[in-house]
């Protein structure tokens, strides 16, 4: 019985072949974007990254100032930049 079950199970090579064949079939189903859509999406990503970096930079600067102010008040030392 165990020999029969082992004989029906495909080997590593057969499973790998089936895996890559399935990948090839799935890639054929993909609807790839056109050049204009790629350029548009890339522009949107660049703008969002720039806006996010400016926002994070401003937030970091403000928080740094507030923490230094808070620590200078607690310790009684003058605020230095």
C-alpha positions in Angstrom: 0.0 0.0 0.0 2.8 2.5 0.9 4.7 1.6 -2.3 1.5 2.3 -4.3 1.0 5.7 -2.7 4.6 6.7 -3.2 4.5 5.7 -6.9 1.5 8.0 -7.5 3.2 11.1 -5.9 5.0 13.0 -8.6 8.7 13.7 -8.0 10.5 16.9 -7.3 11.3 17.5 -11.0 7.7 16.9 -12.1 6.4 19.3 -9.4 8.9 22.0 -10.4 7.9 21.6 -14.1 4.3 22.0 -13.2 5.0 25.0 -11.0 6.8 26.9 -13.7 4.2 25.9 -16.3 1.5 27.3 -14.0 3.6 30.5 -13.6 3.9 30.9 -17.3 0.2 30.5 -17.7 -0.6 33.1 -15.0 1.8 35.6 -16.5 0.1 35.3 -19.9 -3.2 36.3 -18.2 -1.7 39.6 -16.9 -2.9 42.8 -18.6 0.3 44.8 -18.8 0.0 48.7 -18.6 0.8 50.8 -21.6 3.7 53.2 -21.8 1.6 56.3 -21.0 0.1 54.7 -18.0 3.5 53.7 -16.7 4.8 57.3 -17.1 1.6 58.7 -15.4 1.9 56.3 -12.5 5.6 56.9 -12.1 4.9 60.7 -12.0 2.3 60.2 -9.3 4.6 58.1 -7.2 7.4 60.6 -7.4 5.0 63.5 -6.4 3.6 61.5 -3.5 7.2 60.6 -2.3 8.3 64.2 -2.5 5.2 65.5 -0.6 5.6 62.7 2.0 9.3 63.5 2.5 8.6 67.2 3.0 5.8 66.4 5.5 8.0 64.0 7.4 10.9 66.5 7.4 8.7 69.3 8.7 7.2 67.0 11.3 10.7 65.9 12.4 11.9 69.5 12.7 8.9 70.6 14.7 9.1 67.6 17.1 12.9 68.1 17.5 12.3 71.7 18.5 9.5 70.8 20.9 11.5 68.1 22.6 14.5 70.4 23.0 12.2 73.1 24.4 10.6 70.7 26.8 14.0 69.4 28.0 15.4 72.9 28.4 12.4 73.8 30.5 12.8 70.7 32.7 16.6 71.1 33.1 16.6 74.9 33.3 19.3 75.2 30.6 18.9 77.7 27.8 17.5 76.5 24.5 20.3 75.9 22.0 20.1 74.9 18.4 
